Amino acid sequence: MSPPVSFVSRPAGVGRARLGQLTTPHGVIDTPQFMPVGTQASVKSLTPGDLRTAGAQVILANTYHLSLRPGHERIARLGGLHRFMSWDGPILTDSGGFQVFSLAHLGTVDDGGVTFASHLDGSIQRLTPERAVAIQEALGSDIAMAFDQLIDATAPRAQVAAAMERTHRWAARCIEARAREGQALFGIVQGGVDQELRRQSVAAIAALPFDGIAIGGLSVGESKQQMRESLDATADALGGDPRVRYLMGVGAPPDFFAAVERGIDLFDCVLPTRVARNGQLWTTAGKLNLRNTRFLDDPGPADPDCPCETCSDYSRAYLAHLFRARELLAYRLASLHNLTYTLGLMRSIRGALADGSFASLRDAVAAKYGERRGEAE
């Protein structure tokens, strides 16, 4: 049986950075790459056509939410997640582990799994490693994630260690439970901001036959300095492991560069679309807040260097009006722009790695987004 995904990469001459291609049953993903988040089989306000135009190669969907509504069994009956949402490219599904953290007030964790009250109707639900794998297999994603326990990165060491060890036990159960051919399964490294725990977690997860390695438990309360030190420890421990590496939940422009230098290949985050819905655009000149009154009479494009529909067809004044009027079009146009910018930045990063201009691009973006070089190193 052929492997469900294949990953080929080469060193890019900048730290541990590498250029690669991840081949899946639904297409090739150029890395480093960003994955827009479509929690409920939809990237909020955007169509699959919008996503393709913005440059998306792969998107992420949420196991927990889709299992509750409309239900993974229903999606399977309707032909699987790709057909259901009319997206023919690669899809990665998370395992529900993040909801163990974000909805902790609704659930209790034990060694077997998590019991929680549905945030929709209060019904009692049970999520285990085996069930998380089965749900993702029913959805039919290209890449499934192992079920893990995520907690605050800055929690007491004993709590972080206990959650990490449970994650390792659950990871082995996920491997044992997998049954669908053609679907990759990625393991998740935990350990908070404790470098020794990170190294222990890498050793445990890398020893299992996962198709890729994800780095979880960051961007959940720690400082940028702590995040980057944790990435350093993880990268050192992974060494020359050839598998694709995925940093979960990180999506601010300067953070991409720090992570790429440390060998990260894939990213996901709700940040580009979340800030867009609040009127913040990311541009080649830095952040732009459309709620600022100075844009009400501005006839210029949001970003004259951006090729997206938002910047080609509409003025800052019109966009500012849409947000004040709370018109739904505001969310689509802002989200389309921010994803076009983010995915374009990833293309620029790949190009800069290829032609040797990575450092200058990194420093230019850091300056425009308020982070001085070395500030958080």
N, C-alpha and C positions, 0 to 999 in steps of 0.2 A: 504494500500500500504506500503510495506517495505521501510525503508530509503535507499537512493542510496549508502551510505557508512556507515560503523560503525567503531567507534574508541574506543578501550579499552586500558587503560594505567594504570600504577602503579608508585608511587613515587620511585625514584632511590636512595634516601638518599644523594643527592648532590644538595644543593640549591633547585631550583624548577625543577630539571631534572627529566625526567620520561622515562620509557621504554614502548613502546606500539606497537599495530598492527592496521593498517588502512585497513579495508576490502572493496574492490571495486568490481564491476562486472567483472573485468579482473584480479583479483588476490589480494593477501595480501601484504601490504607494512610494513616492520618492521621499527620502528622508535626508535631513530632519523635516518633520511635517507636523502640522497642527490639525486636530480633529474637532470640528464644530460639534457642539453638544445638542442632540435632539432627544431630550429627556423622554418625551411621550410620543416617540416616532415622528417628531416634528421639531426642527430648529425654529424657535418661536418667530412667527410672522413670515417665514421664508419658504418658498417652494423648492423642490429638488432642482428645478431649472435655475433658480436664483443661486443655489449653492454651487452648481456647476459653473455658472458664469463668474462667481466670486473666486473660483479656483479650487474648490474642495475636492479632495481625492478620496476621503474616508470620513465617516461621521460616527458619532457615538450615540447609543440609546441606553435607556435605563431599565434594568431587569426588575427592580422593585416596583416601579410605577406601572410598567406594562403588564406585570403579573396581576396587578389589582384591577387595572382598567386599560384596555378592554379585556384583558386576560390572555395569557400566552397560548392557551388551548385554542381560543378563537382565532388568534393570529396564525397559528399553525394550520387550522382548517381553511383559512383564507389564502393559503399559499406561502406563508412565511413573511418575515418582516420586510424583506426587499420588495416583494410584490405589494404588500399592505400599504407601504408608504411611498411606493413608486420611485424608489432609489435603486439604481442598478449598480452602484459602486460598492466598495467594501464597507462593512459595518462592524464596529466593535461594540459589544455590550458589556457594561459593568456588571458586577455580581450582586449588588445590593448592599455591599459592605459600607459604602458611604452613608446610607440611610441608617445603619446601625449607630452611626455617630450623630448624624444630623437630627434624627428622630429618637434619640436615646430616651427621651421622656415618655415615649410610648411603648418601650420594650424592655425586656430583661434578657441578659446574655448568660448562657451556660455552656458547658463544654460541648453539648450536642448541637447548639445553634442559637437562634434568637426567636423569642416569642414576643409578638407585638400586637398592638391594637391598630388596625388600619386607620390611617389619617383621613380616609374618605368616609367610613361609616362605623368605625369602632369595632368591626368584627375581628376576632382573634385569628391571627395568622402565625405560621411557623416557617422560618427560613433556616435551612441547614445547608452545609456544603453540597450535599447530594441534590437537594431541591434547587439550589442556585444553578447548578450545572444543568439539571433537567429543564429548567425554564429557558435557559439560554439555548439549549439544543432545540427546544420547540420553536423558539424565535427564529433560529436558522442563521444567526450572525456568522460572519467570517472568523471573528476572534471573540472568544469568551474569556472572562476573568474568573480566577479562583475567588472563593468567598473568604474574606478576611475580616478581622476586627480592627477597626480604625478608632483611635482615641486621640485626645488632645496631645499634640507633640510635646507639650511642656508639662504633662502630668507627672506625678512622682514616678521615679524610676521603677519601683516595684510594680506599679500598674502598667507601665509601658511594657515591661518585660513579660508580664503575664499575658497581655494582649498579643504580644509578638509570638510567644510560645503557642498560644491557642491558634493563631494564624498559621503557624507551621503545621500543626496537627490537622487543621482544616484543609490546608493545601494538599497534603497526602490523600485525604479523603476525596478531594476534587479529582485528583489524578485517577483514583480508583473508580470513581463514578462515571467518568467520561465514556460515551458510547457512540457519539455521532462522528462518522467519517467526514473529513473535509472541513472540520471546524478546529481552529487552533485554540489552545488554552494557555493563558499567561499566568504565571505566579506573581505574587506581590510581596515585596520586601517591606517590613515594618521596622520598628525600633526607635521611633521618635527622633529626638535630637541627640541621643546618646550614641557616640561613635562606636563604642564597643558592641552595643546591641545591634547597631546597623551591620557590623561585620559578621556577627553571629547569624543574623537573619539572611544575609547574602549566602553564607555557607549552607544554610538549611534549604533555602529556596532553589539555589543554583544546583544543588545535588539532585533535585527532582527533574523528571523529563518534561519540563514545560517547553513550549515553543517560543516563549519570550519572557522577559523579566520586567515587571513593573515596579516602580518605586512609589510606595504609598506613604501616608502619614505625614506629609509635608504640606505647606500652605494651609495649616490649620491652627494658627496661633503663634508660631515661632517667628523670630526675626529673620530678615534676609541673611544675616551673617550665620545664624544657626542653620538655615536651610542649606546654604552653600557648603558649610562645613560637613553637614550630613551627606550631601551629594559627593563631596570629596572622599569621605570614608567609604561610601557605597561603591564609587567608581574604582577606588583602590582595591577593594575586596573582589569586585567583579573581574578585574584584570583584563585578560584577553578573551573572556567569554564571548563567543561570536553571535549570541542571540540578540535580537532587537531589544532595545531598552526604552521604556515608556515612563515618563514622569507624570504622575496623575495630578490634575487640578491646578496646574500652573499655567498662567496665560498673559502676564503683563510683559510688554515688549522687552524691557531690559533683562528680564529673567530668562528669556529664550537664549540669549547669548551666553549667560553664565552656565546654563544647563548644557547647551551644545558643546561648550568647551570641556565639559565633564563627561562627554560621551553619550548624551541623551539623543534619542532618535525620534520619539513621538511625544506629543503633548495634547492635553485636552483641558478646556476650562470654559465655564459659562461667562467669564468676565467680559469678553468683547461684546457679546450681545446684551448682557445685563446692563453695562454702563451705557450702551447705545439707547436702551429703552428709557434711560434717565436723562438723555439729551447730551451725552458726552461722546464726541467723535475722536477717534485716533487718526491723526494725519501725519504726513511726512514732515510737518513743522511742529508736531507735538499735540497735546490735548486741546480740544476745542469744545467749550461748553455752550450749547445752543440756547440755553436758558438765560444767558447773559443778554441784557437789553441792547448792548452795542451791535448785536447782529440783526436787529429788527429792520434796519434800513440798509443792510449789506447785500448788494446785488451779486457778489462774487460767489464762486463755487466753494463748497466746504473745503476741498483740497484740489487745487488746480493741477496737481501731479497725479491724481487718481483717475483711472479709466472707468469707474463704476457708474451705473445709471444715476445714482444720487448726485454725483459730482458733475456728470455730463449734462444733466437735464434740469437741475433745480438749484436755486440760489440759497445762500445762508438765510436770507430774509424769509423765504418760503418755509424752510425747515424750522426756523425759529417760530414762525406762525403756527405750524402744525403742532408743535409741542405745547404751545400755549392754548391752542384750541382742543388739545387732547384728541386729535384725529389719529385714527389707527394707522394711517399711511406713514406717520412719523416713525413708528416703530420699525416698519419694514425698511424704509429708506436708510435709517440710521444703522440698523443691524446689517443690512446689505453692505453698507460702506465699511463698517468696522471689520467684518469678515473679509472683505476684499483687501483691506489694508493688512490684516493679520496674515492672511494666506500669501499675499504679495511679499510681506516681510520674510516669510519662510523661504519663498523662492529666492529673494535677495540674499538670504543667509547661505543657501546652497550655492548660489553663484559666487558669493564672496569666499566661501571655502574653496571653491574650484580655482579661482583666479588670484588668491592670495590677499584679498582686500578685506578679510574678515575683521581685523582689528580696527580699521578706520570706520567700517560700518557700525561696529559695536559701539565705538566711542561717540559717533554722531547720534545714534539712537539714544544712548544713555544721557547725553547732554540735552536732547529735546524732551526727554521724559523725566528729567529732574534727578538723575542719578549720576554723580561724578564717578569717573573711572577709579576703582580702588576703594570707593566709599563703603561697599559691603563685602569686599573680598576677604 
